[in-house]
Amino acid sequence: MKNLPFIEDLSLKIKEALANSPAGDLEKNIHALLQSTFTKLALVSREEFDVQTEVLRQTRKKLEALEKQISMLEQAKKP
C-alpha cells in the first residue's frame, strides 16, 4: 500500500496534537486522581499480598506445631 506512510504520518500528527491539547492534560489528571484514590483505599500490590500470604502460612504452621506441643505436654502431666 503506497498510502501507508501517509496514514502513519497522519496518525503520528494526531497523537502529537492530542498530547499537546487539553486532552493530554486530562489524561494526566485522571491518572493522578486514580493514583490518589487507590492510595487512599490502602490497596496493596500483588507482590506484597503474596509475601503476606506466605508469612501467614508459616505463622499458621508454627501455631499448629505449638498447639500440638502444648497438647502433648498437657497429656504428659495427666496421671
Phi and psi restraints in degrees (value plus and minus 20) as a CYANA .aco file:
   2 LYS   PHI    -103.3   -63.3
   2 LYS   PSI     -32.8     7.2
   3 ASN   PHI    -106.8   -66.8
   3 ASN   PSI     -23.6    16.4
   4 LEU   PHI     -79.0   -39.0
   4 LEU   PSI     -67.5   -27.5
   5 PRO   PHI     -80.8   -40.8
   5 PRO   PSI     -56.3   -16.3
   6 PHE   PHI     -83.0   -43.0
   6 PHE   PSI     -64.4   -24.4
   7 ILE   PHI     -86.0   -46.0
   7 ILE   PSI     -61.9   -21.9
   8 GLU   PHI     -83.6   -43.6
   8 GLU   PSI     -61.4   -21.4
   9 ASP   PHI     -84.6   -44.6
   9 ASP   PSI     -63.1   -23.1
  10 LEU   PHI     -83.3   -43.3
  10 LEU   PSI     -61.8   -21.8
  11 SER   PHI     -82.8   -42.8
  11 SER   PSI     -63.3   -23.3
  12 LEU   PHI     -82.4   -42.4
  12 LEU   PSI     -62.7   -22.7
  13 LYS   PHI     -85.3   -45.3
  13 LYS   PSI     -57.8   -17.8
  14 ILE   PHI     -85.4   -45.4
  14 ILE   PSI     -63.5   -23.5
  15 LYS   PHI     -81.2   -41.2
  15 LYS   PSI     -63.6   -23.6
  16 GLU   PHI     -84.3   -44.3
  16 GLU   PSI     -60.3   -20.3
  17 ALA   PHI     -84.2   -44.2
  17 ALA   PSI     -61.4   -21.4
  18 LEU   PHI     -88.0   -48.0
  18 LEU   PSI     -57.7   -17.7
  19 ALA   PHI     -85.0   -45.0
  19 ALA   PSI     -53.4   -13.4
  20 ASN   PHI    -111.5   -71.5
  20 ASN   PSI     -19.5    20.5
  21 SER   PHI    -119.0   -79.0
  21 SER   PSI     154.9   194.9
  22 PRO   PHI     -78.0   -38.0
  22 PRO   PSI     -43.8    -3.8
  23 ALA   PHI     -83.0   -43.0
  23 ALA   PSI     -57.6   -17.6
  24 GLY   PHI     -84.7   -44.7
  24 GLY   PSI     -60.7   -20.7
  25 ASP   PHI     -86.1   -46.1
  25 ASP   PSI     -57.8   -17.8
  26 LEU   PHI     -81.1   -41.1
  26 LEU   PSI     -63.0   -23.0
  27 GLU   PHI     -82.1   -42.1
  27 GLU   PSI     -63.0   -23.0
  28 LYS   PHI     -84.1   -44.1
  28 LYS   PSI     -61.3   -21.3
  29 ASN   PHI     -86.3   -46.3
  29 ASN   PSI     -60.7   -20.7
  30 ILE   PHI     -83.9   -43.9
  30 ILE   PSI     -62.1   -22.1
  31 HIS   PHI     -81.2   -41.2
  31 HIS   PSI     -65.4   -25.4
  32 ALA   PHI     -83.1   -43.1
  32 ALA   PSI     -60.5   -20.5
  33 LEU   PHI     -83.0   -43.0
  33 LEU   PSI     -64.0   -24.0
  34 LEU   PHI     -84.3   -44.3
  34 LEU   PSI     -62.4   -22.4
  35 GLN   PHI     -80.4   -40.4
  35 GLN   PSI     -64.1   -24.1
  36 SER   PHI     -82.8   -42.8
  36 SER   PSI     -63.4   -23.4
  37 THR   PHI     -84.2   -44.2
  37 THR   PSI     -64.2   -24.2
  38 PHE   PHI     -84.0   -44.0
  38 PHE   PSI     -55.8   -15.8
  39 THR   PHI     -85.1   -45.1
  39 THR   PSI     -62.3   -22.3
  40 LYS   PHI     -85.5   -45.5
  40 LYS   PSI     -49.5    -9.5
  41 LEU   PHI     -96.1   -56.1
  41 LEU   PSI     -27.1    12.9
  42 ALA   PHI      38.9    78.9
  42 ALA   PSI      23.9    63.9
  43 LEU   PHI     -96.7   -56.7
  43 LEU   PSI     132.3   172.3
  44 VAL   PHI    -136.5   -96.5
  44 VAL   PSI     136.7   176.7
  45 SER   PHI     -93.8   -53.8
  45 SER   PSI     142.1   182.1
  46 ARG   PHI     -81.9   -41.9
  46 ARG   PSI     -58.5   -18.5
  47 GLU   PHI     -82.2   -42.2
  47 GLU   PSI     -65.6   -25.6
  48 GLU   PHI     -84.7   -44.7
  48 GLU   PSI     -59.2   -19.2
  49 PHE   PHI     -81.0   -41.0
  49 PHE   PSI     -64.7   -24.7
  50 ASP   PHI     -83.9   -43.9
  50 ASP   PSI     -59.9   -19.9
  51 VAL   PHI     -82.9   -42.9
  51 VAL   PSI     -66.6   -26.6
  52 GLN   PHI     -86.0   -46.0
  52 GLN   PSI     -54.0   -14.0
  53 THR   PHI     -82.9   -42.9
  53 THR   PSI     -62.1   -22.1
  54 GLU   PHI     -86.6   -46.6
  54 GLU   PSI     -61.0   -21.0
  55 VAL   PHI     -80.9   -40.9
  55 VAL   PSI     -64.0   -24.0
  56 LEU   PHI     -82.9   -42.9
  56 LEU   PSI     -61.3   -21.3
  57 ARG   PHI     -81.1   -41.1
  57 ARG   PSI     -64.4   -24.4
  58 GLN   PHI     -87.1   -47.1
  58 GLN   PSI     -56.9   -16.9
  59 THR   PHI     -85.3   -45.3
  59 THR   PSI     -62.3   -22.3
  60 ARG   PHI     -82.4   -42.4
  60 ARG   PSI     -59.7   -19.7
  61 LYS   PHI     -82.3   -42.3
  61 LYS   PSI     -64.1   -24.1
  62 LYS   PHI     -86.2   -46.2
  62 LYS   PSI     -60.2   -20.2
  63 LEU   PHI     -82.0   -42.0
  63 LEU   PSI     -64.4   -24.4
  64 GLU   PHI     -81.5   -41.5
  64 GLU   PSI     -60.4   -20.4
  65 ALA   PHI     -84.9   -44.9
  65 ALA   PSI     -61.5   -21.5
  66 LEU   PHI     -87.3   -47.3
  66 LEU   PSI     -59.6   -19.6
  67 GLU   PHI     -82.2   -42.2
  67 GLU   PSI     -60.4   -20.4
  68 LYS   PHI     -85.0   -45.0
  68 LYS   PSI     -61.9   -21.9
  69 GLN   PHI     -84.8   -44.8
  69 GLN   PSI     -62.0   -22.0
  70 ILE   PHI     -83.4   -43.4
  70 ILE   PSI     -62.4   -22.4
  71 SER   PHI     -81.0   -41.0
  71 SER   PSI     -62.7   -22.7
  72 MET   PHI     -85.3   -45.3
  72 MET   PSI     -59.8   -19.8
  73 LEU   PHI     -86.6   -46.6
  73 LEU   PSI     -59.0   -19.0
  74 GLU   PHI     -85.7   -45.7
  74 GLU   PSI     -58.9   -18.9
  75 GLN   PHI     -86.8   -46.8
  75 GLN   PSI     -55.4   -15.4
  76 ALA   PHI     -90.3   -50.3
  76 ALA   PSI     -48.6    -8.6
  77 LYS   PHI     -97.3   -57.3
  77 LYS   PSI     -45.0    -5.0
  78 LYS   PHI     -89.3   -49.3
  78 LYS   PSI     120.3   160.3
